[in-house]
Amino acid sequence: MKRILVLCTGNSCRSQLAEGYLRHFAQGKAEVYSAGIETHGVNPKAVQVMKEDGIDISGHTSNHVDEYSHVDFDYVITVCDNARESCPYFPTKALKLHHNFPDPAKATGTPEEVMDQFRSVRDQIKDYSHRFIREHINGERHVSD
């Protein structure tokens, strides 16, 4: 079974969203973990927008990348530039992938505008996660439009 690690700065929003979607789309065909180079706790707005899409991440925890130094990952996905630049080295044969998603925790405006930014990032991560699982776990080739 393939092992996937999603890395972000604080393991509170983007990596939590990605972990939720990767698990959902993998349907038990991969072990999915998320971690941060820091731990900030799971953002309640991330939990809320995932619940709106039918995925419960309320039981997720914010974990430090060092907790997984013993795990032999097949894929390491960084979802923010800071994590990519600051990620500690750990010996792995993992394929390293990167996609910088906007940080919804930095959203400003009215409460509804902030939630709209969380939803926008959630949807971007959902699309990325679905495509990742299709291509890397299910072995499907994606043809660009």
N, C-alpha and C positions, 0 to 999 in steps of 0.2 A: 504494500500500500504506500502511495506517495505521501510525503510529508511536506506541508507548506507553512512557511513562517511569513507573516505580514508584519513589517516594521514601520513604526512612525515615531514621532518625537515623544509624545506622552502616553501613547496607548489609551487614548480616551475617546477619540471620535473616528477618524478615518480608518485606522487599522481595525477598530471594533466593527465598523460597518462592513469592511472587507471580509473579516473573519466570518461574520454572520452570513453574508451572501455566498462566500466560497463554500462554506459548509452546506448551505441550502442547495446550491447547484451541483455539488459533488455527490450528493445523495449517498454518503457513506463510502465513497471510493477514494477518499483522501482524509488524512488527519490534518486539521487546520489549527494553527496557533497564531496568536498575535502578541506582540510585545512592543515596548518602547525603549528608547535610550534613557528615558525617565519614566516615572509612573505618576499620572495625574488623576487616576480614578476614571471610571466610565462616565462619560457626560450624559446627564439625564435627557438632554435633547436628542442625542444619538439613539438612545433607547426608545424615545417617543416616535421618531420618524421611522425607525425599523418596525415598530409595532403597527404603525399605519400601513405598512406594506406586508403585514402578516408574519414577521419574523421577530422572535423574542430573544433579545440579547441581554435581558435584565439580569441574568445569572453570570454574565461575563465578568472577569476581573481584569484589572490593569496590572500587567506583568512586566518585569524588567527583562531585557534581552539576555542578561547573564543567567537567568533561570533555565534557559534552554541551551546552554553551551554544550551539554552532553548529547543533544538530539542531532541525529544525522539527517538534515533536511535535503529534500530534492529541489526545492524552490525557495528562494528568499525574495520577497517582493517588498520594496520600499515604496511607500505611498506619499512621502514628502521629501523635498530636497535636503532638509536638515538631517533626517535619518540616514539618507544615502551618504551624505558627507561625514557624518559623525558615527556611523555604525562601527562598532568594535569588530575587529577581525576575529572570526572563529573558523577553525579549520573545517572546511566543508567542500564537498563536491557539488554543492547546490548551484543550480542555474540562478543567477541574480538578475532580477528584472526591476525596472523602476518606472513609476508613473507618478508625477507630482500632481496631487489633487489639492484644490484650495482648502484652507483650514476653516471649516464652518464655525469653530469656536471663536474665531476672530471677527465674525459677522457683526455688523452694526446696523442700527435702524430701529424701527418699531419691533415689538415682539413678533408680529406676523412676518416682517421682512427678514428677521433673523431665522425664523423657522423655514421660510422659503429658501434661504441659502442652504440650510441643513438638507432640505429635500433635494435641492439641485445637486449637491455633492453626493448625497445618497444615490441618486439616479445615475450619476456618472460612475460611481463605484459599482453599482449593480451591473451596468453594461460591461464594464471592464471584467468583473468577476465571472459573469456568464461566459464571455468570450474566452477568458483564461481557462476555465474548466473544459469548455468544448475543445479547445485546441490542445491543452497540455495533459488533461486527465482522460478525456473521452477520445482523444486522437482524431478529432474532426478538423478538417482544413476549413479555414474561413476565407471566403472569397470577398474581396472589397467591392463595394458598389462603384 
